[in-house]
Amino acid sequence: MKKLVLPLSLMVPVLIFSQNRKKDTTTTKVNDIEEVVFQKKATGKTNDLTNVKISAKDAQNVASISGGIEGILKTLPSVNSNTELSSQYMVRGGNYDENLIYINDIEIYRPFLIRNSQQEGMSIINPDMVSTVNFSAGGFEAKYGDKMSSALNIYYREPEKFELSGEASLIGGRLTTGLASKNKKLTALFSGRYRNTNLILNTLKEDTDYNPSYWDFQTYLNYHITDKLSLSFIGYYSKNDYEMVPKTREVEFGTLQRPIKVNILYNGREDDKYKNMMGTVSLNYKASEKLKFTLDAFAYQNREKEYYSIASGYQIHGVDPVTGDPITSFDGAGQIEHARNDLFVRTSGAQFRAKFSPNVNTDFEVGLKYERENLKDFTNEWKLTDSTGYSMPRPIVDPRTGGTGDLKLAYYIGGRNHIEPTRLSAYAQYSQKFYWGASKVFVNAGVRVANWSFNKETIFSPRIQFAIKPDWEEDMLFKLSGGIYYQSPFYKEIKDLDGNFNSDIKSQRSIQVILANDYEFYMYDRPFKLTTEAYYKKMDDLIPYYMDNVRIRYSGKNNASGYAYGIDTRLYGEFVPGIDSWLSASYARVYENIDGKGNIPRPTDQRFRFAMFYQDYMPKFPSMRVNLTLVYSMGIQTGAPVFTDPYQYQTTLPAYKRVDIGLTKVFIDSKEKKSYGGFWGNFKELTLGVQVFNAFNIKNAVSNNWITDSNTNMMYPVPVRLTGRFFNVKLEFKL
């Protein structure tokens, strides 16, 4: 049977059927539909209609502090992030914890204790090892796990021969080598990375000594035992150390009519350590062209320490709006923040997957997964604040004698928790392509079920996807997807604000409906694709949470309901011949109702957002290339300070605006048929680039610190600023 191959310029998968089939409005013939091939190989092929495929090459080229894959994801309309220092992201009103991440169909985890985007190191995903990137912003198929927002599935590549590539820049570097035996039965890919963001953090305009150090090592091994049987291994180890010694800080905020300045002095330090390890072994057996089996064994371990003791004193001043000089002193106060938090997480288990394809248009897939978890959590975190009208540590109980009351902390979180639960899940799904009259139709229906021994809860999640391609002159594809999606609780959700694990916690639930349209057309003799998606989510059993920079602090109670809605649109194509770029725009709202008090915006309420990823080159000098990422996002609702009533404190951050530019000079390109002699003949690729992060030096904010004016008892949200303009030089090579 002949195969249809999508053009490489259209990296987003679309539904394609035989164009040579004679129309028959009376008989439906399934077997007449030709096989769809998304790329050169079937690796990473998916039947998920909500999937967006991202080019691994574009992810490597993007100018981003946080990392390649996540950096380019943040230019999609459904993905939001208000900090460039973090690889975490929010999707359609969800928070950072609501996103699934897979590498070769194995679920992975991020560090849990990180509360500050400055602490975050590199993403576990190494762009240099990636072959395929599949991303779904919601309504994804049943084989993906139990999260409410999105699914990201990364497939690592197999090298075809010896290769050596590397990168060196002002903020770190990497070295990757690939090996393959002559008969291609054995392949190996090794990669090590190092990053130090000290130079970037120095653009924060505060007197602080930073010493962040992040490095990791990954390997991907494959051994093809026979044509039908293969064995693979993925190994990962990372070590992230973050040291900070704050000294002074000055912040200006307020309004034009009433500007305010805060001067802060610090004493103390913070020392955090995060170690992550992962290993997976996969056995793949291809019984026939129609039947495939996969058995995976995996283990993940995370060891985190968050230690800090920082004392600070602050002075609030009014500011003359003309001269900028301080004119009024509102308050002088101090506080001490202390934490000795230790976390150990180990997850191990196995999963079995089978796929039966009786013909090229039909797929049956089933899977069974068993996990055993070991969580040890030791929390000792408190804050002492001395500010009149806010939280006096020793209130005067008898003015005649000066007697004082008990020492009171602004908050205290303490807990010693150790659990070893098991988790069992299974899924089954069916995919079918067929003709309905002259229209082409695709259906993907499935269901998954899961049980967690800790809360003794069993969840049932049916999901369905439907697409129809009418027999129109315009190339249109209409899609409808949805189902019931749960947020299965884990470490963060089960931990309440006192620091204890709540065994009565339940999974949060989201009922989703997504209606989408893909319109492919040619403009200026080049291919383009316009994608529009409208969605609605009805949510219940929600666990209210506070946004503390990039840490989510859950209340530990299922006492809220909510809903979300929005519309996403993306124009994708060759704005410049031969190179893909896109424009994204979205409008989204998300609300919650806590204890029946009424609807208020959730802390991740996004509203309007616009993003662009653009690539170009000089026609007369094609070796000079540029890529640009632009993001404008209305400020998210930061919500209330921790331990306060969200209905009394509703603040919105300023809009997040950022432009990053990458300029590259290609000295040697493997695509060019040009030979170089001597030393330069050893290189297949050689490029030198300059990256301009935050090109317009915009002062964005990631969150607020709350302080009190003793004269008015008002609480002021002091913005926590993000990085300024930074020039990075990057050298890349491949042998």
N, C-alpha and C positions, 0 to 999 in steps of 0.2 A: 504493500500500500504506500502510495506516495506521501511524503511529509511536507507540511507547510512550515516555513521558518519565519518567525517574526523579524523584521528589519532591526538591526542593532540600535538604530536611532530611537526606536520606541521600546524603551526598557520596561515600561509598565505593562504587565500582562493584560491582554484583552482576549475576548472570545472570538475564535476564528473557525470557520467551517469551510467546507468545500465550496469553492466559487463555480465549479464546473457541473455541479449537480443540477439536473433538470428539475424545474419546479413541478411539484405534484401536490395539489391541494387536497387530494382525496385520500392519500396513503402516507403514513408516517414510516420512514425507513431509517432506523437508527444506524445500521451498518454502513450506510452510504456516506456518513460524515467522516472526513479525513482526520488523521491524528494531528494534534497540535503539539508543536515543539517550541518552547519559549526561548531557548538559547541553544548553544552548540551541543550541550549535554543535558541529561535529565537531572543532574544534581541540583537540588533545590527546587525542582518542579513542584508546583502546588496547584490544587484545584480551588483554592480559596478565592472567591470572587471579590472579597474586600481587600485583597492584597495589592500593595504597591511595591514594585521592584526598584531598588536603588542601585545605581552603578557603583561598584566597588572602586573604580578609578576616580569617579567624581568625589567619593568619600575621602580618598587619599589627597585629592587636590584642594579641598575646601580649606579656607583659612579659618581655623577655629582653635581656641585655647583648650576647650574641654575634650576634643577628640574628633576623629574623622567621621565615624558612623553617626554618633549622636549629634555632632555638629551639623551634618547635612539633614538629619531628621527634623531639626528645629526650624528648617525652612519650609516644611510641609504645613498646610493650612490647619490641620487638626492638632498639631503639636505646639506646646507653649512652654517657655522657660524664661524666667526673669533674672537669670544669672549665667554669665559666660564661663564662670569658674567650675561649674558642675556639669557632669555628663547626664544628670537626671533630667527628666522632662515630665510634663503634665499633658494629658490627652483628653480633649473634650470635657473639661471641667473636673476631671479626676485629679488625684494627687500623685506624688512620686511613687507611692507604694502600689499603685493599681495597674502596673504594666508588667506583662510577661516578657522574659528574655530567654531565648534558647540559642545554644550553639550546637549545630548538628542534631537538632531535635532533643537535646538534653537541657532541662531548665537550669538556669544559674541564678545566683543571688548577689545582691550588692551588700556592702557593709551597712550595718544597722545603726550604729551609734553616732555616725557623722551628723553634726548639727549645724556646721558652718561650711559654706561652699569652698572656703579657703583650705579646709582640711582635706578636701577630696583630691585623690590622686588621679591615676589614669583609669579609664574604663577597662573592663576585662576584655573587651573586644579589640583585637589587634587588626587594624585595617590592612596591614601588609599580608595577612594570612587569609583574607576573606575572598571568596569567589562570588557569593550570592547573598543579597540582602533582601529579605521579605518582611514587609511591615503592614500590619492591619490596625486601623484606628478604631475598630469596633465591629461587632457583628461577625467575628471570626468563627471558623469552623470548629467542630466538636473535639478535634484531636488536641487543640490547645487547652491549657489548664484553666483554673478558676480565678480569674482576675476580671475586674469590671471595665477596664479601659482599652488596653491595646495588647498586641502580640508582636514581638520582634524575633524573627528566626534568622540566624546567621549560619551560613555553611562555609566551612573552611575548604581550601583548595588543595589539590595534590600537585606537586611540582612534576614536570615532565622530564627534567634533566637538572644537572647541577646549576645552581644559581646562587648569587650572593648580592645582597642589596643592603643599603644602609642610609641613614639620615643623621645629620648633625646640625644642631641649631643652638641658639642662645638659651633655650629652656630645656634642652635634653637631646636625646638621640635614640636610635634603634639600630639593630643589626639582625638581619634575617638571612638564613641560608636554607636552600632546598637541595635534596638529594634524590636520585632515582636510579635504580639498577638498570642494567642494559635491557632486560626483558620487561621492565616496568612493573614487576611484581612487588617490589619493595620501594616505597617512597617515604621520605621524611622531610618535615618542615620544622625548623627551630627559629625562634625569635626572642630576642631580649630587648627591653626598653628601659630607659632612664629618663626621669623628668625632675626638674627643680624649678619651681615657679617663683623663686625669691625676687627676681628682677621685675616680674609682672606685679607682684604684691607691693613692691616699693612705689608703684604708681597710685596707691591708695591715699596718698597725701596725709599720712599720719606717722608719728615717730614710733615705730615698732620694729623689733628685730625678728625677722622670720628665718626659719631654717626648715623648709619643707623638702623632703627627699622621698621620691617614689620610684620603685623599680619592679619589674616583673620578668618572668621567663615563661614561655609557652612552647609546646611541642605538639605536632600532629603527625602520627605514624600510621602507615597503611601497609598491610601485607596481603596480597591477593593469592591465597593458598591455591585455589583453582579458579577456573572461569566462573564458577558458581558460588564459591565461598571466599569471604574476605574478612580480615580482622583489622580493627583500627583502635587507636589510643589517642586521647587528648589529655595532656597534662598542663597544669597551670600553678604557678606560685607567684605571689606578690607580697611585697613588704612596703608599707607606707608609714613614714614617720613625719610627724608635724610638731614642730617646736615654735612657740611664739612667746616673746617677752614684750608686752606693751609698755609704753612709756607715757606718751601724751597724745591727745587727740583733740581737734577743734572742728566743730560741726556747725554750719549755718543752715537754718531752716526757717519755717514759718511762712508768712505771706509778705507781699510787697508793702502792705500797710503796717504790718507788725512783724518785722524780721527779728529772729532770735538767734543767739549764738551760745553754744555750750562749750566750755573748756573742761577737759577731763584729764586728771593725773592718775597713773596706774602704778601698782606695785605687785609683783608676783609673776607667774609664768604658767604656760600651758604646755603639756607634753602628751601627745596622743600617738598610739601605735596600733596599726591594723595589719594583720597577717591573714592572707587567704590562700587556700590550697584547694585544687580540684583535680580529680582524675576520673576518666570514663573509658571503659572498654566496650567496644561494640563488635558483635559478630553478625555479619550479613550473609544470608543464604538466599540465592536466587534459584528456587526449585525449577522454574521454567520462565518463559517470557511472560506468563500470566500470574505467577505466584511468587511472592517475595516475603521473607521473614527477617526480622531484626531483633536481636537480644542485646540490651544495654545493661551494664553494671556501672554504677556511679557512686562517687563519694565527694562530699564538699565539706570543708572545715573552715571556720572563721574564728579568729581570735582577736578581740578588740579591747583596747585599754584607753580610757578617756580620763586623764588626770589633769586637773587645773585648780589653782588657788590664786585668785586675782582680787586684790583690793583696789578700789577706785574712789576718787572724790571728784565731784563736779560742781561747777558754778554756772548758773543760768544768767544771761545778760540780755536785756533789750538792746537793740542796735538802731542807731540813727540811720534811717533809710537813705539819706543823702551822702553822709560821710562814711558810714559803715563803722563808726566808733561805738563802743559800748556806752550806754547811758543809764541803765538801771540794772541793779542786781536783784533778781527775784529770789534766789535760793542758793544755799550752799549745803551739800549733803554728801554722803558716802555710802558705799555698799561693799560687801564681800561675797564673791561667788566661789563656790567650792564643789568639787566633784572627784570621786574615786569610783569610777564605773568600770566594771569588768564584765565581758560577755564572751561566752564560748558557745558556738553553734556547730553542730556536726549533723549532716544529713547524708544517709547512705541508702542504697536500695537498688532495685532492678526494674526494668520495664521490658515488656514483650510487645512487638508490633507486627502485624501481618497485613499484606495488601494483595488483593485478588482482582485482576483485571481481565474478565472474560473476553473483552474486545477493547479497542482503542477508545471507545466512548463511555465505558463503564468502569467504575472503581468501587470496590468494597474494602473498607479499612476498619480494623479493630485494634485495640491496645489495652494492656493491663499493666498497672504500675504499683509497686510497693515501696514505701519509704519508712525508714526508722529515723526519728529525730532525737537529738540530745541537746537540750538548751540549759545552760547554766548562766544565771544572771545575778550579779551582785551590784546593787545600786546604792550609792551614798552621795546624794546631791542636795545642796541647800543654798539659799541666798539670804543674806542679812542686809537689810536696808535701813539706814538712819536718815529719815527725811520727814520733817514735821508735816503732819497731815497725811502721811502715806503709810508708814509702818515703823513706828518708834520701837526700838528694841526693848526698852524698859520704860513703859508709861508711868507717869506719876500718879500714884493711887491715893496719896495723902499729902496735899500741898503744905499742911502745917508742919509736918516733920520731914518732908522731902522723900518719903518712902517710895520705893519703886516696886513695880510688879514683876512678873516673870519675863524672862527673855523670850521674845517672840521673833520667829523667822518669817520672812516674806513667803517662803515655801520650803518644804522638806520632802524629798522623795527618797525612800529607803526600802530596800527589799532584798531578800535572799530566796531565789527561786531556782528550782531544778526539776525539769520534767523530761520524760523520755517517751513521748507518744509515737504512735504509728499512723500512717496515712495510706489509704488504699483507694485507687481510682481506676476507672475503666471507661472506654469510649467505643462507639461504633458509628460509622458514617457511610453514606452511600452517595456517589456522584454519577450523574448521567447527562450525556449530551444527546439531543434528538431534534428532529424537525417537528414543528407544529404548523401544519399547512406549509406556507412558504417562509415562515419565521423560524429562526434557529433558537433553541432553548437549552439552558443549562440549569440543572438542579443539584444542590448539595444539601443533604439533610442528615442530621446526626443527633446523638444524645450522649451525654457523659454523666457518670455518677461517681460520687466520692464520699468517703467516710474518714473522719478524724477521731481517734480514740480519746483525745484530751477533752473535747466537749461533747463527745458521743453524738455527733450530728452527722446525718446523711443528707447530701444535697443531690438534686436531680436537675440536669440542665439540658433541655432540648434546644436545638439550634437549626436554622434553615437559611439557605441562600437560593435565590431564584434570579435568573437573567434571561432576557429575551432580546433578540436582535431582529427587528422587523425588516422585511424586504423592501427597504426604502432606498432611494437614490443617495440620501445622506447616510453616512456611516455612523449610525446611532446604536448604542447599547444601553438598555434600561436594566437596573438591578434593584432587587429588594432583599434585604437580609435582616435577621434579628433573632431573638430568642431570649432565654433567661440566663443571665450571667451572674455568678456569685463572686464575692471577694472572700476567698477562704482565709480565715484568720491565721496569723503566724505570730512571731515574737512581738511585733509592735502593736498589733490590734488587741492582744490578750492582756497587755500590761496597762493597768489603770494609772491614774495620776498619783496614787500613793506608792506605786512601785511594785504592786503585787499582781500575780497572774490570776485572771478571772476565768474559771472553768465553765462559767455559764454563758460566755460570750457566744454569739451566733455569727454565721456568715452574713455579710451584707449582700443585698440582692438588687439587681438592676434588670429591668425588662426593657429591651432595646428594640427599636425599629429604625432602619436606615434605608432611605430611598435615594438612588444614585443614577446619574446619567453620564455616559462617556460619549463624546462627540469628536470623531477624528476627521480632520480635513487638511487640505493643502493651502498654504498661503505663501506667496512669493516662491512657488515651486518647491516648498519645503514642508515636511510633515509636522502637524501640530495636533495636540489632543487637549480638549477642554473637559475637565471632570468636575461635576457638581454633586454634592451630597448633602442631604438634609436628614437630621436625626432627632429622635426624642428618646429620653430615658426616664423611666419611672422607677424610683429607688425607695426601698424600705429596709428596716432593720439597720439603718445607718448608725455608725459610731462617730459622734462628733469629735473633731480634732482641732488642735491649735497649730498654726504654722509658726515654727521657731527657726527662722532662716530656712535651711533646707531640711530640717528635721520635722517630722510629723509626730506630735504628741496626742495620742488618742485618750478619750475619756474613759474607755474601758466599759462602755454601756451601749446597748442597742436601743437608744431612746430617741431616734430621729428618723424622719422620712424626707424625701426630697424629689426633685426632678431636674432634668437638664434638657436643653434643646439648642439647636444651632444649625448653621449652614456653612459648608466649606466649598471653596472653588479653587481650581488650580489649572493654569494654562501652561502646558508643557510642550516643548518642541525645539526646533533649530532656529532660534532667533539669529544665530550666526551659522552659516552653512557648515555642517559636519560636527557641530558641538551642541549638546543639549543644555538648555537652561529652563527656568520656570518662574512664574509669578504665582503667589498664593494669597488668598484673602479668606477671612472667616469672621463670623459673628457667633458668639456662644454665651449662654447664661446657665448658671447652675445655682439652685436654691436648696435650702434645708429648713425643716421645721422641727425644732427641738422641744420635746415635752409638750407639744401642742400650742406653743406660744406664738406661732405665726411664721411665715416664710421670711428668711433673711438670706443674703448671698453667702455661699460657702467661701472659705478662705482662698479657694482657687478659682473664683469667678473670673472669667477671662475677658468677656466682651469682645471688642473689635481687635483684629490683628491682621497685619500685612507683612509678607516676607518675600524675599527674592533671592534666587541663586542664579548668577549670570556668569557666563564664560565667554571669552573673546580672544582674538589674536590679531596681530597686525598683518593685513593681506600681503604686503610686500616683504614683511619679515615674520613669517609664521612661527619662528622659534621664540618670538616674544609673545607671551601669553599672560592673561589676567583672569582672575575669578573674583567675584564680589558677592558677599552675603549682606543683605540688608533686612533688618527686623524693626518693625514698629508694633508695639503691643500696648494697649491701654493697661494701666496699672491694675494688678490683681488686688482683691480684697485681702488685706493682711489679717483681718479679723481682730479678735481681742487678745490682750496679753494673757499668758498662761495663768490659770486659776481665777479668771474673772468671767463675768457674765457676757457672752457674745452679743446679747441684745443691747448692752450698754456701750459697747465699744465697737464701732464699725468704721474703720479707716481704709483708705485706698492709697496704694503707692502711686507715685508719679509714673507716667507712661515710660515703658522701656524702649529706648531708641539706640540702635547700634549699627555701625557699618564696619565690616572687616574686609580688607583687600589683600589679595595675594598676587604678586608680580613675579613672573618666572621667565628666566632665560634658559632655553634648552640648547645645550651645546652638542649633545649626542642623543639621537633618537633612534630606537631600534626599528621604527617603521620606515625610516629613510634608508634607501639603498645606497649608502655611502660608506666607504671603507676608510679607516683611520690606521695609520701605521704607528710603529713604536709602542710606547707606553699607553697612548690613548686607544690603541686598537683592542685593549682588554675590556673596554667599557662598552656595554650595550646601551646604557642610558646615563646621562650626566646633566643635571640641572642645578641652577643656582637661583634662589628666590629671596624676595623680601616680602614679609607679611606685615601689614599695618593693622594692628588690632585697635578697635575703637577709634577709627580714623578721625572723627570729629571731636574726640575727647569729651564725650557727653557724660555727665555725672549721673549715672543710674543708681538706683537703690534696690537692695534685695530684701530688706525687712526693716523693722523699726525696733529701737530700744525705747523703753518707756521710763520717763522720769517725771517728778512731781514738782510743781511750783507751790511752795508752802504758803505764799500770800493768797492764792486763789484756790488751792487744793486741786488745781487742774493737772491732768496727766498729759504730758507732751510726747508724741511719737518722734523720736530722734532717728532720722534715717541712717541705715548702715550702708555706706557707699560701696560701689563696685570699682573695678579697675579703670584707670585712665588710658590715654594713648600709649602704645608700646610698639616699637619697631623690632621685628625678629628677622634674623638672617638664617636661611635654611639651605643646606647643601644635600642633594640626594644623588645616589649613584646605584647602578646595577651592573654586575659583571656577568 
